[in-house]
Amino acid sequence: MLVAWSLSILRILKYFFSCSITPALLREASYTTIRLGMYEPAKVFLGATDPAHTPLWKKVVAGALSGTVGATIANPTDLIKIRFMGAGLTLPYKNTWHAFKSIVEQEGVLGLWTGVRPTVKRAALVTATQISSYDHTKHLVLNAGLMDEGPLLHIASSIVAGCVTNIVASPVDIVRTRIMTQKNEKGAVLMYKGTADCILKTVKSEGIFGLYKGFVPNWTRTGLHTITIFFVFEQLRRLVGMKPM
């Protein structure tokens, strides 16, 4: 019995590490690094010189710009991650590197950028809401003297940011996932022609709440992800001698 359980656990671990974990890590390493790194330079480019009193619109625009660039570059890893995650127990590719090779062979190099439009739209919305709401909430609290700079403030601000982000991003997540799971092979009849077509067909067949399927688990994921990102980001800034965001 113990041997059987051990073998089952090993199979599960093998499956887990052979599929979406690698492209997920690659995506975060590229997408999140770029959008967080670009955010403050983008604010400065827009004329923001005082972090404590920067207008919200400049934060939103800076977030949208950095999210757009990050998502465009990281789209191939995002595509592979989504295809693995939607595959069930029958994996579409042997591993991440085989996925890259197969997509290029079957769909061409541009196949790696399948779904880039909804992905970029989602990234622009997410980054514009996530980083700007964190940044703005944090400085509103600091300016009001309600909390001091530190981990508690970072966690509180990131919780607000996670809630705002999930409300805005959930419909776009549904759309991009459905578009990306379509294989854009020659001669294939695609169910969705684009973002607008996917939204219309989803609402028509499932109602407006069809765009918010999985909202609660997505909120759990987005909330924890947002808290982790900003907590770690602020601590890393402190360690290297940079001022807080």
Disulfide bonds with the S-S distance in Angstrom:
none
